[in-house]
């Protein structure tokens, strides 16, 4: 981490939650470390925190801080080293009729309608399927964050949106939602491969993929994108060392 990054972190205030139900593992309690919501965070600080394994959720910046688990591991992909496997190459060929553009992270009814369809089709009953427009807006951006939307279309039809945050060394894959009617296209895979291509086009290094947890399918799939680095609390190392 550079001296500028260290300086950017010196004034930040942090808080710890009490134990709460883990979102990923049954019968587990979790603790989260997050930036004090009252602290006036700026993008330079968020960027420095991402290099320490932190992540954005709405207006909040957080990192798991569980005392007896440690299975939610920050990972990032060095895009120039990425080697797509056979399945990922097939996926890219299958979806070569889809185009994407980069848009500002502003609310659009078209995007919100797709988000609601995705949540009702894929995560019904999870709470987020009833999100109001204000909650959706907090998902796609924060006042202090440089966020963008990758807008994927088949001809003129919107079929997927990927929310990304833009750092000086790469991007963070925040959230992706797509049309459930096109689930057979493997759009989740295509979204990540497209994000990798986008980072390369910017001549940046990293795609930050959030947290990898080998014990839940919600997060274990990230190890399909290689090579990965993980943050061990002090430095980034190759995932193969785990």
N, C-alpha and C positions, 0 to 999 in steps of 0.2 A: 504494500500500500504506500502511496506517495505521501510526501510531507503535506501536500495540499489536502489530501483526503483526511489525514489525521487531524489537521487544523479544523477542517469542516465539521468534525465530530465532537470537538472539545466542549461545546456549549449545550449539546443535546441532553435533554432529560428523559429518562426511561422509567417505565413502571412494569411491575409484574402482576399478572392476574392471580387470583386464587385458583385452586384446582377446579376444573370444569370438565364436562364430558368430552372425550376425544371424538373428533369428527371422522376418524378413519378406522380406529380399532375398537371393537366391542369390549366392554367391561374395563376400559382404560380411562384414567383421568389424565388431563393435560394441564400444563402451565404455559402461558405465553408471555414473552418479553416484548413490549411494544414502546414506541416513542410516545411520550406524553401527548395526548391529543390537544392540549393547550399550547404546546410548544410550536412556534411559527417555523415549521420546517421549510427548507428551500430545496430546489432540485439538486444542487451540488451535494447536499447532505444525503439526500435519498440515494444518489449515485454511489457515494462512499459506503453507505449502509448495505447496498446490494452486493458490494464486494466482500461484505462480512456475512453474507447469507440471509439478509433481511429481504422482505417481500412486501408489496403493497396489497391491501384489501380495502377498497374504497378510499377513505381518507386516512386509513391507519397503516402504519408500517410496523411489521411484527416479525418475530422469529420464535419457533418453538423453544421452550426452555424447560422441558420435562426432566424431573430429577431421576426417574427410574426407567427411562425408555431410550431416548436418543435415536429412534428409528426414522424420524422425519429429517432427512439429510439434504441440505442445499446442494443442487447440482447445476452445472452449466456446461455447454457444449462449445468447444473451439471449432468454429464453422469451417475453417480452412482444412481441418483434419477429418471432417465428417466423411464417412464411407457408407453410403446407403446400401442396405442389404437387398436381397432379391425382391422381397415383398415390397419394400419402399420404392424400388425402381418400377415395379409393376403398377403400384399405386399412382406414381407420377405419370406414367403412360396412360393409364385409365382416365386420368383427370386432365389430360392436356388440352381439353376443350374449355376448361375453366380459366378465366382471367381474374386478376386481382389488381386493385388500385389502392393507394394509400390516402386515407382521408383524415381530416381533423376529428378529434374525439368529441364530436358534438351530437346531441340528441337528434335522432330522426325517427319518425313514426315507423318507417319501413324497417329499420334496425330493431326497434323495440318490439314490433309485431313478430319478427323472426325469433327474437329472444324468448318471448312468451311461448311461442309454439315449441321451441326447443325444450324449455323447462317443463312444460306440460307433457311432452312426449318422452323425455328422458329422466326427469327428476320429479315426477308428480308426487305430491305429499311431502316434499322435502322443505317446504317453507318458501323457497325462492320462486316457486311456480306462481306465487301470488304477488310477486314484487310489483310495486307501483312505479310509475315513470321516474319518480325521484330516487328510488332505490337503484333502479337501473342506471341512472346518470352517475350515481356514486360508484358503481361498478366500473364504468368505462373511463372515468377520469377523476382527478383530484385537482383542487385549485392550484396547487404548487407543482403538479407533475406534468412533464412533457409526454403526453400520451397521444397515440394515433390508433386508427382502426384500419385493418386490412379488410377490404370489402371484396368478396369473391362472388363472381357472377357466371352463370351458365347462359350464354347469349345475354339477354337483358335481365334475367331473373336473379335476384339476390338469393344465394343459397348458403352463405357462411360469412361470419364476421369474426375476426380475431382482434382482441384488445391487446395492445402492446404499450410498454413504457420504453422511452428512448434514452439511453445513457451515452456517455462519451466513449464507451468501449464496446457497446453492443445494445441489445434490446432484451427486455423481460417479457416473456409470454404470460400475460396476466389471465386471460380467459378467452375461450373460443366457443361459439355457439353456431349451430347449423340447422338446416331444414331437415327434420326427421324423415321426410319422404325420400331423401337421398342418402340415407345411412349406408346403403350397400356400396357406396363409392369410397368408403373409408376416409371421410372428410377430416376426421381428427388427425390422421397421419398426414394427409395432404396439407393441412394447415401448418403443421410443424416443419415439414420439408420446405414449404413456401417461406416460412419465417427464416429458415436457414439461408435460403437464396436471397432474401431481402437483406439480411445482415451482411452477406458477402457483397451485395451491390453497393452497400454503404462503406465498404472497405473497413469494417469493424471486426472485432475478434469473437465476441461471445453471444450465444443465445442462452439467457438465464431461464431455466425451465422450472424454477420453484423447488419443491421438495419431493424427493424420491424416498419411497418407503417400500421395501421388498415384501412386506406382508399384506399389502392391500392392492387390489387391481386398479384402484383409482389413481395410484401413484407409481406402481412398479413398472408400468409400460415404458417409463422414461429411459430405462436401461436398454431399450431397443435402439436408441440413438447413440452411436459411438463415434469417437471416444468421449467419455464424460469425465468431468472433474467434480469432486465433492469438497465441501468446506468442512474441515474437521474441528472448527472452533478457533484455529490459529492460522491455517493456511489452506490453499487449494491443492488437492492431490488427485491423482488418477483414480477413478472409481475401482479399477481392478485391484487396488490395494486393500479394499475392504475384505 
